[in-house]
Amino acid sequence: MKSQFQNVLALHQLKALGYPLVNIRRSFHKLTGIGQPELAKLLGESRQNITLHISGARSNPVVQEGIAEIYHVPAEEFFDGPPKDNPN
């Protein structure tokens, strides 16, 4: 529970400081210790697919929810709104 609170707090603080959300997502692995290769393995996705979701180039709601759940943050805040159904 502590980790979840800290991650959400960090997300809110970084957003309040004006950091672009894509930059926050790209650096969240440093806060959590969970990098893209591990995210990919945990979600059964390719690392390239995870990278595309982190960068905002893809927006599959299932993958977005999975990433947010692993990082213990709300998907709608981590990906700037409800996940869009765009599997590309």
QUIWOUR-V324749 format. One record per pair of residues at least 12 apart in sequence whose ideal C-beta (glycine too) atoms are under 10 Angstrom apart, sorted by the first residue. I is the first residue (numbers start at 1). J is the second residue. Records with the same first field share a line. If there is no record, write none. Layout:
I: J ; J
This chain:
1: 72
2: 72
3: 31 ; 32 ; 71 ; 72
4: 71 ; 72 ; 73
5: 72
6: 31 ; 32 ; 72
7: 28 ; 31 ; 32 ; 68 ; 71 ; 72 ; 73 ; 78
8: 71 ; 72 ; 73 ; 74 ; 77 ; 78
9: 73
10: 24 ; 28 ; 31 ; 32 ; 71 ; 73
11: 24 ; 25 ; 28 ; 31 ; 68 ; 71 ; 72 ; 73 ; 74 ; 77 ; 78
12: 73 ; 77
14: 27 ; 28 ; 31
15: 77 ; 78 ; 80
20: 56 ; 80
21: 56 ; 77 ; 78 ; 79 ; 80
22: 54 ; 55 ; 56 ; 57 ; 79 ; 80
24: 54 ; 73 ; 77 ; 78
25: 53 ; 54 ; 55 ; 56 ; 67 ; 68 ; 71 ; 73 ; 78 ; 79 ; 80
26: 51 ; 54 ; 55 ; 56
27: 54
28: 54 ; 67 ; 68 ; 70 ; 71 ; 73 ; 78
29: 54 ; 71
31: 71
32: 70 ; 71 ; 72 ; 73
34: 67 ; 70 ; 71
35: 47 ; 50
36: 48 ; 49 ; 50 ; 51 ; 53 ; 54 ; 67
37: 50
38: 50 ; 70
39: 51 ; 53 ; 54 ; 63 ; 66 ; 67 ; 70 ; 71
40: 63 ; 67
42: 66 ; 67 ; 69 ; 70
43: 62 ; 63 ; 65 ; 66 ; 67 ; 69 ; 70
44: 63 ; 66
45: 60 ; 62 ; 63 ; 66 ; 67
49: 63 ; 87
50: 63 ; 66 ; 67
52: 88
53: 66 ; 67 ; 79 ; 83
54: 67 ; 78 ; 79
56: 79 ; 80
57: 86 ; 88
58: 84 ; 86 ; 87 ; 88
59: 79 ; 80 ; 81 ; 83 ; 84 ; 85 ; 86 ; 87 ; 88
60: 83 ; 84 ; 85 ; 86 ; 87 ; 88
61: 75 ; 79 ; 82 ; 83 ; 84 ; 85 ; 86 ; 87
62: 83 ; 85 ; 87
63: 75 ; 79 ; 83 ; 87
64: 76 ; 78 ; 79 ; 82 ; 83 ; 84
65: 78 ; 79 ; 83
67: 79
68: 83
